[in-house]
């Protein structure tokens, strides 16, 4: 019935009686980027959702094939731009694993702290954006107040606020700023004081709860079969935290809980992310006073060459499991590279869980899936 | 003491002395229309700025602060921009209805201004069925919105208009019942008499808990009737981009925008008149000294103070609550608010008959 290349001139006869096909996006306030959803409606009720992708496809994977193992990391900052640090970490870990590079303890700890700060920043933005999808504007500004402190720390440490490019194979690009520890501690203090403010504003709100509880229910079986990961899967009762399953960097020496909820609805996904922020703060608190002295980057050769073979590394980003898969021919550039992005799998459940609900529910469901479109398209 | 009463009286006497009664009436009508339009323009500017400042305060930011001292000319600059903009009409739209709709919405808002008592003896038209007039005219605004949604030939607009239709028609009931409680207590539909009945105390304080309930119901219902958050489903911008006015631009959009604020103002003036004593000053029992001091504050200041307090309340809702879903919105009205209002009206009737109110 719907064909993208065809311009429909006759609008009198469109599909079965009472059906309305609405193009949500690529320019729409709630899709947060250039996601294009072709939504078939019957009145207010959703009958079918068809995501159309590719509006922000930059062929990052193909681009990486012509870049060296030092260079390709920087391109990955542009995939999931809200957790660029974690993307960089995944690539660096893979190269380190492939070449058996020894990473200094100092670099490991700093990477872990920065990864957790990134996770908090991402979840903060998500809280604000999702509340805005549900029609509440104010939590956005409250969340951004704390997020601003993180971006300031990032700017001071890495020189950038969004695409950090701070992590290199072997460790860090340069040492942390002398103020790093005091600033992070100030942030932790402020976060603990202020997080209750927008939690009060959102979590306990009757309207918010009635908009999210029982909306977009994803069962554990479906979460596994669709390949969901991260908070989306954990809210359905699937334990899938890569930081626990296959610890990397300094995650094996810190104590934190994997947050698992069982309801599987939008509210559970919200709760998982809020609790995860508190766990991230807990991790940072354990590490910030124990950054070991020493080198910030290990000894590496000038030209990095991966041995012939296949390599895979996975990390837990703010959205779920990010996998990097490289096939190497032994040269200075990857022969083939593939990213397993969490957003793509999480988007694929949208039709399944939002079918039969109202348009307003679609916003709640889509909001709590936490989609970042450049991560899906790459 | 500043009083608007003397101004109106002097004008009336002067006109009658100079002209025949018919011509005097015509001139008065022209003056009133000009005053009303000026009031609308000023209200639009003030309320939009107020909303932005209130929002900024709630959202820990500053709000407009560049155009003029404290940003007070920001809305004037925005209005200028909207006037200069091209008013596009979509190709497939029903051109006549599309262009008519904003004026219908605006006209309804203007008509509502007539029976409102702004200060002591300062009222355009003291019709003896004032409350009925307000209830009937305010339900007309849905026609303008449906017209806009249908004529735009846009799916988002249509959905928005559909929602708005269901919403306004439903919430009209609760608002009507809340207003009726005061009519029952006063025994009159005339605005001036309702205000006069509150000379020894506002109905909110005199009428026990049922009137407080009615007041709360009224505030909820009018928030929904004016399409304000958390009931702004008609223009739910994260769902329907801009709802019924998606296709409007330039001054035609500005008319919708202005009408929204005028409607808020109108419903708040009605709320202030019915529940908070209109232009009556606050009097507490036998505190003669206190009452005397309160009398020195001009009645127009009392009226505007109460109105702006209610406006602030409605703005506060918008920046605090998320939006309801369409089925929850209708559930709230038909399953909770309407039964409560019916029962509440019964209670108030008993109170009125038994004379239990103060």
Interface residues (C-beta under 8 A of the other chain):
Chain A: X11 X20 X22 X28 X29 X30 X41 X43 X44 X131 X132 X133 X134 X135 X136 X137 X138 X140 X141 X142 X145 X201 X202 X205 X207 X208 X210 X211 X358 X359 X360 X361 X362 X363
Chain B: X55 X58 X59 X60 X61 X92 X155 X156 X159 X162 X163 X229 X230 X232 X233 X236 X237 X238 X239 X240 X241 X319 X320 X321 X322 X323 X324 X325 X326 X327 X328
